[in-house]
Amino acid sequence: MFYFIGLGLGDAKDITVKGLEVIQKCSRVYLEAYTSILTVGKDALEEYYGRELILADRDMVEQEASDILKGADCSDVAFLVVGDPFGATTHSDLVLRAVKSGIQYRVIHNASIMNAVGCCGLQLYNFGETVSVVFWTDTWKPESFYDKIQKNRANGMHTLCLLDIKVKEQSLENLMKGRKIYEPPRYMSVKQAAQQLLEIVLNRREQSKELAISEDTICVGLSRVGAEDQSIRAGTLQQMASAELGAPLHSLIITGHMHPLEIDMLRLFAIEPETFDNLKMTDSSTYTS
């Protein structure tokens, strides 16, 4: 059997009982190490699980999938994913490869950012399409995520923005020269995401385009959801552009239409409480009576 096992969002103890039992009986256990991070490292996981873990980076998963699946037709192999195996990042390719090879698979689910964002008080069924916000460069500034936010806002839906992670990335020079030298890991912050969104708002305003959001749109910043040092801050997009939420991982929510109870919940995390007192006046597209 090939197992996809979710690890949850916090530390080693977030594993389910079922997941831990499977890990301890497997012949090999891989730890997917490029789409997210836990608050603890590989060593802490190995100590708690009582098993050696094989780090599976992007290159291994994409280019050496056959090696990961090897032997799973006659023994148990586990593939560990932070959050839920089919949450923010799906691993459908591994599923299809396993089935094609005649290997049975099973999924053991866990909490992911996709449902844990409810901790801020916004109701999960009021969320629209989730978007990814990527790091901009001097020459590459895609805005496709803004267009998806615009569609969600038009339907009154909230938008969960998953922020970029750069792990085991090569510089252009090293990539062209074939040198296996990697840049330090980078994790986008709520502040950086908000600054990019503000730049898009400015650009589209200058082009006289209809705006989906403004500097006054209510947003929610979250960091290290599920950990003991979890942080939640609520305020305008402008306020988010200078908000400090601590260590990664961060997520950003752009609100849509809000129920009064949702507004009351966000007041608990307000950067400036008066922002919510004047909500109807500052951003009529966010709240309607």
Backbone as CSV, one residue per row, in Angstrom:
resi,resn,N_x,N_y,N_z,CA_x,CA_y,CA_z,C_x,C_y,C_z
1,MET,0.835,-1.196,0.000,0.000,0.000,0.000,0.876,1.253,0.000
2,PHE,0.476,2.242,-0.792,1.154,3.538,-0.768,0.242,4.507,-0.032
3,TYR,0.738,5.063,1.070,-0.068,5.934,1.921,0.300,7.409,1.710
4,PHE,-0.721,8.238,1.550,-0.561,9.692,1.617,-1.064,10.114,2.990
5,ILE,-0.182,10.699,3.807,-0.538,10.994,5.197,-0.382,12.482,5.485
6,GLY,-1.451,13.112,5.933,-1.402,14.511,6.325,-0.826,14.666,7.719
7,LEU,0.017,15.686,7.895,0.685,15.918,9.188,0.027,17.012,10.012
8,GLY,-0.978,17.695,9.460,-1.552,18.829,10.175,-0.687,20.060,10.028
9,LEU,-0.936,21.069,10.863,-0.320,22.379,10.659,0.667,22.803,11.739
10,GLY,0.673,22.113,12.870,1.486,22.590,13.977,2.814,21.879,14.107
11,ASP,2.876,20.951,15.058,4.132,20.252,15.303,3.953,18.748,15.111
12,ALA,4.912,17.979,15.621,4.909,16.531,15.405,3.657,15.860,15.959
13,LYS,3.068,16.415,17.015,1.931,15.778,17.661,0.608,15.980,16.923
14,ASP,0.628,16.747,15.842,-0.596,16.951,15.070,-0.945,15.765,14.178
15,ILE,-0.054,14.811,14.052,-0.342,13.609,13.285,-1.538,12.889,13.914
16,THR,-2.386,12.272,13.093,-3.500,11.497,13.656,-2.979,10.169,14.206
17,VAL,-3.752,9.574,15.075,-3.369,8.264,15.625,-3.232,7.256,14.489
18,LYS,-4.184,7.280,13.563,-4.136,6.357,12.426,-2.877,6.590,11.596
19,GLY,-2.563,7.882,11.354,-1.377,8.193,10.575,-0.105,7.721,11.233
20,LEU,0.001,7.907,12.555,1.193,7.487,13.287,1.361,5.974,13.252
21,GLU,0.268,5.258,13.384,0.333,3.789,13.349,0.837,3.304,11.996
22,VAL,0.397,3.954,10.936,0.843,3.570,9.597,2.319,3.883,9.414
23,ILE,2.751,5.074,9.831,4.155,5.463,9.704,5.071,4.435,10.349
24,GLN,4.672,3.963,11.500,5.536,3.068,12.269,5.620,1.658,11.698
25,LYS,4.759,1.335,10.744,4.810,-0.012,10.156,5.356,-0.006,8.724
26,CYS,5.606,1.180,8.167,6.032,1.258,6.776,7.508,0.900,6.600
27,SER,7.817,0.403,5.407,9.213,0.069,5.097,10.023,1.328,4.788
28,ARG,9.384,2.322,4.168,10.024,3.612,3.891,9.017,4.719,4.137
29,VAL,9.527,5.869,4.621,8.658,7.013,4.887,9.305,8.262,4.297
30,TYR,8.601,8.901,3.363,9.087,10.125,2.720,8.400,11.343,3.331
31,LEU,9.152,12.419,3.468,8.611,13.684,3.961,8.692,14.709,2.842
32,GLU,7.528,15.092,2.303,7.480,16.100,1.247,7.959,17.426,1.817
33,ALA,8.954,18.030,1.176,9.668,19.135,1.815,9.768,20.384,0.957
34,TYR,8.701,20.693,0.181,8.831,21.895,-0.640,7.556,22.714,-0.769
35,THR,6.407,22.231,-0.334,5.188,23.030,-0.484,4.776,23.725,0.806
36,SER,5.306,23.293,1.944,4.940,23.922,3.210,5.983,23.565,4.255
37,ILE,5.797,24.090,5.466,6.715,23.780,6.562,5.915,23.599,7.847
38,LEU,6.462,22.796,8.752,5.925,22.694,10.100,6.740,23.604,11.010
39,THR,6.284,23.735,12.246,7.018,24.577,13.195,8.229,23.836,13.770
40,VAL,8.337,22.560,13.452,9.482,21.772,13.913,10.182,21.169,12.699
41,GLY,11.403,20.732,12.897,12.173,20.186,11.790,12.068,18.677,11.673
42,LYS,12.783,18.149,10.700,12.799,16.710,10.412,13.234,15.897,11.628
43,ASP,14.229,16.380,12.358,14.737,15.626,13.510,13.659,15.424,14.571
44,ALA,12.871,16.477,14.826,11.808,16.373,15.827,10.729,15.386,15.381
45,LEU,10.433,15.374,14.091,9.450,14.424,13.573,9.970,12.995,13.717
46,GLU,11.224,12.786,13.384,11.805,11.447,13.476,11.808,10.947,14.918
47,GLU,12.108,11.836,15.844,12.126,11.443,17.249,10.737,11.035,17.729
48,TYR,9.724,11.806,17.346,8.360,11.515,17.809,7.783,10.293,17.103
49,TYR,8.037,10.168,15.799,7.484,9.048,15.054,8.259,7.752,15.281
50,GLY,9.515,7.892,15.727,10.338,6.701,15.908,10.769,6.088,14.594
51,ARG,10.887,6.925,13.559,11.230,6.439,12.224,12.166,7.403,11.515
52,GLU,13.021,6.861,10.667,13.828,7.696,9.798,12.951,8.202,8.653
53,LEU,13.106,9.484,8.315,12.345,10.085,7.231,13.274,10.429,6.072
54,ILE,12.797,10.194,4.855,13.548,10.540,3.654,12.974,11.837,3.093
55,LEU,13.787,12.890,3.045,13.309,14.160,2.523,13.045,14.049,1.020
56,ALA,11.855,14.439,0.616,11.475,14.402,-0.796,11.281,15.827,-1.281
57,ASP,12.291,16.360,-1.963,12.174,17.714,-2.484,11.441,17.688,-3.824
58,ARG,11.275,18.856,-4.425,10.527,18.960,-5.670,11.138,18.090,-6.773
59,ASP,12.479,18.112,-6.886,13.136,17.328,-7.929,12.845,15.842,-7.777
60,MET,12.900,15.358,-6.540,12.652,13.942,-6.311,11.219,13.563,-6.668
61,VAL,10.259,14.373,-6.203,8.851,14.050,-6.436,8.503,14.126,-7.913
62,GLU,9.066,15.117,-8.619,8.710,15.305,-10.020,9.520,14.441,-10.973
63,GLN,10.760,14.122,-10.593,11.627,13.414,-11.520,11.940,11.977,-11.110
64,GLU,11.735,11.651,-9.844,12.082,10.311,-9.364,10.901,9.638,-8.682
65,ALA,9.689,9.916,-9.192,8.485,9.342,-8.591,8.506,7.830,-8.605
66,SER,9.094,7.248,-9.646,9.142,5.781,-9.727,9.953,5.190,-8.582
67,ASP,10.990,5.915,-8.135,11.788,5.429,-7.001,10.993,5.505,-5.704
68,ILE,10.174,6.552,-5.573,9.346,6.684,-4.370,8.331,5.546,-4.293
69,LEU,7.754,5.192,-5.437,6.724,4.151,-5.476,7.303,2.739,-5.477
70,LYS,8.584,2.620,-5.735,9.214,1.301,-5.879,8.972,0.437,-4.637
71,GLY,8.471,-0.754,-4.864,8.267,-1.709,-3.777,6.966,-1.553,-3.028
72,ALA,6.178,-0.498,-3.354,4.921,-0.268,-2.634,3.847,-1.289,-3.008
73,ASP,4.133,-2.130,-4.013,3.196,-3.187,-4.374,3.344,-4.423,-3.488
74,CYS,4.452,-4.480,-2.739,4.673,-5.638,-1.868,4.986,-5.256,-0.429
75,SER,5.099,-3.960,-0.133,5.285,-3.485,1.241,4.640,-2.111,1.365
76,ASP,4.530,-1.613,2.576,3.887,-0.323,2.819,4.908,0.811,2.737
77,VAL,4.555,1.856,1.979,5.389,3.044,1.838,4.518,4.258,2.138
78,ALA,5.060,5.222,2.876,4.281,6.408,3.254,4.901,7.673,2.680
79,PHE,4.028,8.600,2.308,4.430,9.902,1.785,3.744,10.951,2.649
80,LEU,4.522,11.692,3.444,3.983,12.635,4.422,3.901,14.038,3.830
81,VAL,2.776,14.694,4.075,2.540,16.035,3.543,2.056,16.941,4.676
82,VAL,2.675,18.109,4.817,2.224,19.082,5.810,0.801,19.517,5.468
83,GLY,-0.057,19.596,6.491,-1.466,19.908,6.255,-2.192,18.654,5.835
84,ASP,-2.933,18.746,4.743,-3.657,17.604,4.189,-3.052,17.236,2.843
85,PRO,-2.946,15.963,2.521,-2.310,15.565,1.260,-2.968,16.172,0.027
86,PHE,-4.263,16.462,0.116,-4.957,17.008,-1.040,-5.598,18.346,-0.700
87,GLY,-4.873,19.138,0.091,-5.335,20.460,0.457,-4.845,21.493,-0.535
88,ALA,-3.922,22.332,-0.114,-3.449,23.418,-0.970,-2.714,22.895,-2.202
89,THR,-1.961,21.841,-2.034,-1.221,21.261,-3.152,-1.615,19.798,-3.280
90,THR,-2.148,19.426,-4.415,-2.516,18.031,-4.610,-1.331,17.248,-5.138
91,HIS,-1.363,15.967,-4.903,-0.318,15.088,-5.413,-0.959,14.037,-6.306
92,SER,-1.778,14.522,-7.212,-2.515,13.639,-8.100,-1.593,12.828,-8.997
93,ASP,-0.450,13.413,-9.382,0.466,12.699,-10.265,0.943,11.402,-9.624
94,LEU,1.248,11.447,-8.326,1.680,10.234,-7.631,0.554,9.206,-7.566
95,VAL,-0.664,9.680,-7.362,-1.813,8.774,-7.346,-1.939,8.066,-8.687
96,LEU,-1.876,8.834,-9.765,-2.027,8.260,-11.101,-0.898,7.288,-11.420
97,ARG,0.307,7.622,-11.015,1.439,6.728,-11.239,1.276,5.430,-10.451
98,ALA,0.784,5.549,-9.216,0.585,4.357,-8.397,-0.458,3.438,-9.030
99,VAL,-1.572,4.008,-9.431,-2.639,3.213,-10.044,-2.150,2.560,-11.333
100,LYS,-1.418,3.317,-12.136,-0.895,2.779,-13.391,0.056,1.612,-13.139
101,SER,0.751,1.652,-12.009,1.701,0.585,-11.660,1.045,-0.548,-10.892
102,GLY,-0.272,-0.468,-10.710,-0.974,-1.528,-9.990,-0.778,-1.478,-8.492
103,ILE,-0.443,-0.305,-7.975,-0.201,-0.133,-6.537,-1.440,0.474,-5.888
104,GLN,-1.904,-0.137,-4.832,-3.023,0.425,-4.089,-2.550,1.630,-3.284
105,TYR,-3.464,2.590,-3.090,-3.105,3.749,-2.274,-4.240,4.073,-1.309
106,ARG,-3.880,4.764,-0.251,-4.863,5.182,0.750,-4.452,6.560,1.270
107,VAL,-5.438,7.393,1.568,-5.187,8.750,2.061,-5.643,8.862,3.506
108,ILE,-4.773,9.401,4.357,-5.122,9.678,5.753,-5.095,11.193,5.913
109,HIS,-6.277,11.767,6.057,-6.420,13.221,6.024,-6.040,13.882,7.351
110,ASN,-5.868,15.197,7.289,-5.562,15.989,8.479,-5.999,17.430,8.205
111,ALA,-5.856,18.285,9.193,-6.212,19.698,9.028,-5.263,20.366,8.051
112,SER,-5.785,21.320,7.269,-4.960,22.103,6.368,-5.358,23.570,6.491
113,ILE,-4.570,24.431,5.878,-4.876,25.858,5.918,-6.228,26.141,5.287
114,MET,-6.676,25.247,4.384,-7.934,25.461,3.681,-9.139,25.467,4.625
115,ASN,-9.055,24.736,5.728,-10.165,24.791,6.695,-9.774,25.499,7.985
116,ALA,-8.491,25.505,8.297,-8.053,26.130,9.545,-8.191,27.649,9.527
117,VAL,-8.330,28.261,8.346,-8.494,29.716,8.285,-9.775,30.164,8.989
118,GLY,-10.681,29.230,9.251,-11.892,29.573,9.982,-11.612,30.102,11.374
119,CYS,-10.367,29.947,11.857,-10.008,30.432,13.188,-10.150,31.944,13.319
120,CYS,-10.145,32.661,12.196,-10.255,34.121,12.258,-11.703,34.581,12.393
121,GLY,-12.661,33.654,12.218,-14.061,34.015,12.383,-14.842,34.156,11.102
122,LEU,-14.152,34.145,9.973,-14.853,34.168,8.689,-15.379,32.768,8.383
123,GLN,-16.579,32.688,7.876,-17.233,31.401,7.699,-16.744,30.729,6.416
124,LEU,-16.377,29.463,6.541,-15.720,28.758,5.448,-16.568,28.696,4.185
125,TYR,-17.882,28.568,4.353,-18.704,28.447,3.151,-18.888,29.784,2.429
126,ASN,-18.308,30.857,2.976,-18.343,32.156,2.299,-17.059,32.439,1.514
127,PHE,-16.202,31.420,1.381,-14.959,31.596,0.625,-15.159,31.169,-0.823
128,GLY,-14.551,31.936,-1.732,-14.547,31.578,-3.136,-13.270,30.849,-3.500
129,GLU,-12.829,31.028,-4.734,-11.631,30.331,-5.215,-10.394,30.791,-4.462
130,THR,-9.582,29.832,-4.038,-8.307,30.128,-3.392,-7.290,30.544,-4.454
131,VAL,-6.454,31.509,-4.118,-5.451,31.979,-5.084,-4.053,31.886,-4.477
132,SER,-3.061,31.864,-5.343,-1.658,31.881,-4.924,-1.038,33.212,-5.331
133,VAL,-0.358,33.837,-4.397,0.337,35.101,-4.668,1.830,34.798,-4.744
134,VAL,2.419,35.066,-5.899,3.819,34.723,-6.128,4.720,35.928,-5.903
135,PHE,5.977,35.639,-5.591,6.973,36.701,-5.491,7.155,37.372,-6.849
136,TRP,7.120,38.695,-6.859,7.443,39.438,-8.069,8.958,39.593,-8.206
137,THR,9.388,39.811,-9.434,10.778,40.185,-9.706,10.758,41.519,-10.442
138,ASP,11.915,42.030,-10.748,12.003,43.311,-11.465,11.388,43.205,-12.857
139,THR,11.402,42.007,-13.423,10.935,41.843,-14.806,9.684,40.986,-14.937
140,TRP,9.168,40.490,-13.839,8.004,39.578,-13.894,7.044,39.907,-12.757
141,LYS,5.926,40.502,-13.113,4.949,40.918,-12.113,3.543,40.481,-12.537
142,PRO,3.257,39.191,-12.453,1.938,38.691,-12.872,0.826,39.192,-11.947
143,GLU,-0.351,39.399,-12.532,-1.490,39.913,-11.775,-2.701,38.988,-11.851
144,SER,-2.502,37.757,-12.306,-3.634,36.847,-12.498,-4.383,36.572,-11.201
145,PHE,-3.677,36.584,-10.074,-4.343,36.326,-8.797,-5.323,37.448,-8.459
146,TYR,-5.008,38.672,-8.889,-5.919,39.798,-8.650,-7.241,39.585,-9.384
147,ASP,-7.161,39.075,-10.594,-8.382,38.847,-11.375,-9.296,37.827,-10.698
148,LYS,-8.704,36.845,-10.053,-9.508,35.853,-9.327,-10.126,36.465,-8.072
149,ILE,-9.376,37.329,-7.405,-9.926,38.059,-6.260,-11.116,38.893,-6.710
150,GLN,-10.986,39.520,-7.864,-12.053,40.351,-8.411,-13.327,39.526,-8.632
151,LYS,-13.183,38.317,-9.172,-14.343,37.456,-9.390,-14.994,37.069,-8.060
152,ASN,-14.173,36.724,-7.083,-14.718,36.378,-5.771,-15.457,37.556,-5.155
153,ARG,-14.868,38.735,-5.248,-15.490,39.927,-4.666,-16.820,40.242,-5.353
154,ALA,-16.865,40.028,-6.659,-18.105,40.278,-7.396,-19.234,39.372,-6.915
155,ASN,-18.858,38.205,-6.404,-19.839,37.257,-5.880,-20.004,37.366,-4.367
156,GLY,-19.357,38.374,-3.767,-19.467,38.571,-2.324,-18.677,37.577,-1.499
157,MET,-17.728,36.871,-2.129,-16.999,35.809,-1.446,-15.639,36.287,-0.929
158,HIS,-15.191,35.673,0.169,-13.847,35.918,0.673,-12.830,35.172,-0.196
159,THR,-11.588,35.646,-0.184,-10.515,34.998,-0.946,-9.361,34.645,-0.016
160,LEU,-9.024,33.372,0.048,-7.827,32.935,0.757,-6.654,33.014,-0.204
161,CYS,-5.639,33.785,0.181,-4.426,33.915,-0.630,-3.299,33.109,0.023
162,LEU,-2.832,32.110,-0.683,-1.685,31.331,-0.224,-0.431,32.010,-0.743
163,LEU,0.511,32.274,0.137,1.655,33.103,-0.211,2.868,32.257,-0.594
164,ASP,3.648,32.785,-1.499,4.710,32.044,-2.172,5.769,31.501,-1.210
165,ILE,6.286,30.341,-1.573,7.388,29.698,-0.860,8.476,29.394,-1.886
166,LYS,9.692,29.792,-1.590,10.817,29.481,-2.459,11.799,28.617,-1.678
167,VAL,11.814,27.329,-1.996,12.701,26.387,-1.325,13.509,25.656,-2.385
168,LYS,14.789,25.579,-2.185,15.716,24.913,-3.108,15.600,25.506,-4.508
169,GLU,15.608,26.823,-4.579,15.561,27.525,-5.853,16.977,27.914,-6.272
170,GLN,17.226,27.903,-7.579,18.526,28.285,-8.119,18.459,29.678,-8.743
171,SER,19.570,30.392,-8.664,19.648,31.660,-9.390,19.700,31.351,-10.879
172,LEU,19.365,32.350,-11.701,19.387,32.146,-13.146,20.773,31.745,-13.622
173,GLU,21.793,32.365,-13.050,23.173,32.055,-13.450,23.529,30.613,-13.132
174,ASN,23.226,30.173,-11.904,23.546,28.806,-11.526,22.726,27.798,-12.320
175,LEU,21.478,28.165,-12.620,20.629,27.278,-13.409,21.188,27.095,-14.817
176,MET,21.619,28.209,-15.435,22.157,28.155,-16.799,23.479,27.397,-16.853
177,LYS,24.252,27.489,-15.793,25.557,26.820,-15.770,25.471,25.406,-15.213
178,GLY,24.242,24.995,-14.824,24.061,23.634,-14.334,24.678,23.371,-12.980
179,ARG,24.854,24.430,-12.205,25.460,24.277,-10.875,24.382,24.033,-9.834
180,LYS,24.530,22.989,-9.050,23.553,22.642,-8.015,23.789,23.493,-6.762
181,ILE,23.681,24.800,-6.953,23.824,25.754,-5.847,22.466,26.419,-5.666
182,TYR,21.952,26.390,-4.437,20.587,26.840,-4.206,20.543,28.098,-3.347
183,GLU,19.539,28.920,-3.616,19.333,30.146,-2.859,18.752,29.811,-1.481
184,PRO,18.947,30.698,-0.486,18.335,30.469,0.831,16.812,30.443,0.707
185,PRO,16.125,29.662,1.536,14.650,29.606,1.475,14.050,30.984,1.731
186,ARG,12.944,31.277,1.024,12.215,32.527,1.221,10.733,32.216,1.358
187,TYR,10.092,32.936,2.260,8.670,32.735,2.498,7.991,34.110,2.460
188,MET,7.012,34.265,1.579,6.348,35.559,1.462,5.581,35.888,2.730
189,SER,5.650,37.138,3.145,4.923,37.613,4.318,3.623,38.288,3.898
190,VAL,2.725,38.451,4.847,1.493,39.200,4.605,1.822,40.604,4.134
191,LYS,2.823,41.219,4.736,3.221,42.574,4.354,3.607,42.639,2.883
192,GLN,4.419,41.687,2.423,4.849,41.688,1.030,3.673,41.477,0.079
193,ALA,2.777,40.563,0.420,1.615,40.302,-0.431,0.735,41.546,-0.526
194,ALA,0.519,42.202,0.602,-0.309,43.407,0.611,0.332,44.515,-0.219
195,GLN,1.646,44.652,-0.143,2.336,45.678,-0.927,2.185,45.430,-2.425
196,GLN,2.253,44.165,-2.831,2.067,43.849,-4.243,0.642,44.161,-4.686
197,LEU,-0.334,43.838,-3.845,-1.728,44.132,-4.178,-1.966,45.636,-4.278
198,LEU,-1.353,46.392,-3.385,-1.499,47.849,-3.447,-0.918,48.407,-4.739
199,GLU,0.169,47.829,-5.203,0.764,48.283,-6.466,-0.179,48.001,-7.634
200,ILE,-0.852,46.838,-7.589,-1.826,46.520,-8.635,-2.991,47.507,-8.597
201,VAL,-3.468,47.808,-7.391,-4.565,48.773,-7.242,-4.163,50.115,-7.843
202,LEU,-2.954,50.576,-7.538,-2.468,51.857,-8.067,-2.387,51.825,-9.582
203,ASN,-1.834,50.726,-10.127,-1.692,50.614,-11.586,-3.050,50.642,-12.276
204,ARG,-3.998,49.921,-11.735,-5.306,49.840,-12.390,-6.104,51.127,-12.219
205,ARG,-5.877,51.815,-11.126,-6.529,53.115,-10.943,-6.000,54.107,-11.976
206,GLU,-4.688,54.073,-12.208,-4.088,54.971,-13.197,-4.594,54.660,-14.610
207,GLN,-4.992,53.399,-14.821,-5.519,52.993,-16.126,-7.037,53.176,-16.202
208,SER,-7.607,53.777,-15.156,-9.057,54.034,-15.075,-9.881,52.757,-15.165
209,LYS,-9.334,51.656,-14.629,-10.059,50.394,-14.613,-10.878,50.292,-13.332
210,GLU,-11.985,49.557,-13.419,-12.815,49.348,-12.237,-12.035,48.513,-11.224
211,LEU,-12.050,48.955,-9.972,-11.255,48.290,-8.947,-12.064,47.238,-8.202
212,ALA,-11.424,46.088,-7.947,-12.049,45.035,-7.153,-11.833,45.285,-5.668
213,ILE,-10.698,45.894,-5.350,-10.347,46.194,-3.967,-9.728,47.582,-3.925
214,SER,-9.605,48.103,-2.713,-8.962,49.406,-2.541,-8.072,49.348,-1.310
215,GLU,-7.440,50.463,-1.024,-6.592,50.534,0.173,-7.384,50.277,1.442
216,ASP,-8.704,50.522,1.395,-9.546,50.391,2.586,-10.257,49.046,2.708
217,THR,-10.047,48.159,1.759,-10.682,46.837,1.824,-10.188,46.075,3.055
218,ILE,-11.120,45.469,3.765,-10.768,44.729,4.974,-10.100,43.408,4.620
219,CYS,-8.962,43.155,5.260,-8.182,41.940,5.031,-7.842,41.293,6.373
220,VAL,-7.429,40.057,6.304,-6.996,39.336,7.498,-5.648,38.696,7.204
221,GLY,-4.681,38.943,8.066,-3.382,38.298,7.951,-3.241,37.227,9.013
222,LEU,-2.706,36.077,8.615,-2.530,34.969,9.553,-1.117,34.424,9.429
223,SER,-0.545,34.029,10.557,0.762,33.384,10.512,0.777,32.180,11.444
224,ARG,1.480,31.155,11.009,1.715,29.934,11.800,0.416,29.369,12.372
225,VAL,-0.588,29.269,11.520,-1.888,28.747,11.952,-1.722,27.326,12.472
226,GLY,-2.265,27.076,13.635,-2.172,25.767,14.257,-1.043,25.631,15.254
227,ALA,-0.128,26.604,15.271,1.000,26.575,16.208,0.666,27.382,17.459
228,GLU,1.460,27.200,18.490,1.222,27.917,19.744,1.416,29.415,19.578
229,ASP,2.272,29.825,18.643,2.511,31.253,18.425,1.730,31.777,17.215
230,GLN,0.608,31.143,16.934,-0.275,31.618,15.855,-0.614,33.093,16.053
231,SER,-0.679,33.825,14.936,-0.996,35.246,14.997,-2.050,35.583,13.950
232,ILE,-3.019,36.414,14.343,-4.074,36.866,13.432,-4.211,38.379,13.574
233,ARG,-4.219,39.077,12.449,-4.392,40.521,12.461,-5.416,40.882,11.390
234,ALA,-6.327,41.781,11.737,-7.365,42.209,10.802,-7.317,43.720,10.645
235,GLY,-7.457,44.170,9.412,-7.434,45.605,9.151,-7.555,45.868,7.663
236,THR,-7.291,47.082,7.263,-7.373,47.431,5.850,-6.160,46.885,5.102
237,LEU,-6.272,46.836,3.791,-5.139,46.409,2.970,-3.939,47.312,3.213
238,GLN,-4.178,48.604,3.375,-3.098,49.553,3.647,-2.414,49.223,4.965
239,GLN,-3.186,48.882,5.973,-2.614,48.507,7.267,-1.810,47.218,7.169
240,MET,-2.287,46.281,6.343,-1.587,45.008,6.184,-0.208,45.197,5.555
241,ALA,-0.059,46.249,4.767,1.208,46.494,4.077,2.334,46.868,5.031
242,SER,2.001,47.110,6.292,3.044,47.405,7.289,2.898,46.520,8.528
243,ALA,2.051,45.510,8.453,1.798,44.644,9.606,2.904,43.606,9.768
244,GLU,3.306,43.374,10.992,4.306,42.357,11.315,3.600,41.197,12.006
245,LEU,3.688,40.012,11.408,2.995,38.848,11.970,3.928,37.737,12.427
246,GLY,5.221,37.997,12.391,6.143,36.991,12.894,6.603,36.004,11.837
247,ALA,7.013,34.839,12.326,7.646,33.831,11.474,6.657,33.223,10.484
248,PRO,7.143,32.630,9.396,6.263,31.986,8.423,5.691,30.668,8.985
249,LEU,4.675,30.162,8.331,4.089,30.567,7.061,2.980,31.585,7.271
250,HIS,2.795,32.474,6.277,1.744,33.473,6.336,0.662,33.178,5.300
251,SER,-0.550,33.653,5.585,-1.657,33.626,4.627,-2.389,34.959,4.728
252,LEU,-3.047,35.343,3.641,-3.787,36.600,3.602,-5.197,36.331,3.100
253,ILE,-6.171,36.941,3.752,-7.558,36.826,3.301,-8.054,38.190,2.869
254,ILE,-8.633,38.250,1.672,-9.323,39.451,1.195,-10.806,39.192,1.414
255,THR,-11.447,39.999,2.257,-12.847,39.727,2.580,-13.775,40.140,1.443
256,GLY,-14.944,39.489,1.415,-16.025,39.878,0.524,-17.147,40.461,1.362
257,HIS,-18.371,40.082,1.049,-19.504,40.495,1.885,-19.368,39.816,3.240
258,MET,-19.553,40.574,4.326,-19.404,40.010,5.666,-20.695,40.069,6.460
259,HIS,-20.977,38.968,7.134,-22.080,38.904,8.083,-21.673,39.684,9.330
260,PRO,-22.617,40.309,10.024,-22.259,41.054,11.243,-21.464,40.227,12.256
261,LEU,-21.747,38.924,12.354,-20.993,38.081,13.287,-19.535,37.940,12.846
262,GLU,-19.323,37.907,11.543,-17.952,37.835,11.039,-17.199,39.114,11.395
263,ILE,-17.874,40.245,11.263,-17.250,41.525,11.602,-16.906,41.572,13.090
264,ASP,-17.821,41.099,13.924,-17.567,41.082,15.365,-16.356,40.217,15.692
265,MET,-16.217,39.083,14.997,-15.062,38.220,15.226,-13.762,38.906,14.807
266,LEU,-13.790,39.579,13.666,-12.570,40.237,13.195,-12.145,41.365,14.120
267,ARG,-13.113,41.981,14.813,-12.759,43.032,15.777,-11.811,42.498,16.856
268,LEU,-11.898,41.207,17.154,-11.019,40.614,18.172,-9.551,40.704,17.762
269,PHE,-9.314,40.791,16.444,-7.947,40.767,15.928,-7.571,42.088,15.250
270,ALA,-8.340,43.131,15.512,-8.172,44.387,14.786,-6.834,45.060,15.084
271,ILE,-6.182,45.535,14.028,-4.988,46.357,14.185,-5.378,47.697,14.803
272,GLU,-6.486,48.267,14.283,-7.053,49.502,14.821,-8.557,49.294,14.945
273,PRO,-9.091,49.121,16.164,-10.518,48.817,16.351,-11.464,49.784,15.648
274,GLU,-11.076,51.050,15.545,-11.968,52.033,14.926,-12.193,51.743,13.437
275,THR,-11.293,50.970,12.828,-11.488,50.574,11.428,-12.821,49.869,11.256
276,PHE,-13.182,49.049,12.220,-14.410,48.272,12.113,-15.628,49.074,12.557
277,ASP,-15.407,50.068,13.378,-16.513,50.941,13.765,-17.012,51.732,12.559
278,ASN,-16.093,52.053,11.639,-16.446,52.864,10.470,-16.544,52.028,9.195
279,LEU,-16.752,50.730,9.356,-16.672,49.827,8.218,-17.612,50.200,7.085
280,LYS,-18.849,50.519,7.395,-19.821,50.815,6.342,-19.387,52.034,5.522
281,MET,-18.756,52.991,6.196,-18.377,54.218,5.502,-17.102,54.058,4.686
282,THR,-16.166,53.227,5.163,-14.870,53.140,4.505,-14.853,52.209,3.316
283,ASP,-15.717,51.189,3.310,-15.673,50.248,2.205,-17.036,49.619,2.026
284,SER,-17.928,50.332,1.354,-19.309,49.881,1.237,-19.427,48.581,0.479
285,SER,-18.412,48.221,-0.341,-18.483,46.982,-1.081,-18.204,45.767,-0.207
286,THR,-17.680,46.002,0.980,-17.347,44.896,1.866,-18.529,44.477,2.735
287,TYR,-19.345,45.426,3.118,-20.438,45.112,4.029,-21.716,45.807,3.579
288,THR,-22.774,45.059,3.507,-24.069,45.651,3.204,-25.060,45.205,4.259
289,SER,-25.934,46.087,4.633,-26.894,45.761,5.688,-28.053,44.960,5.110
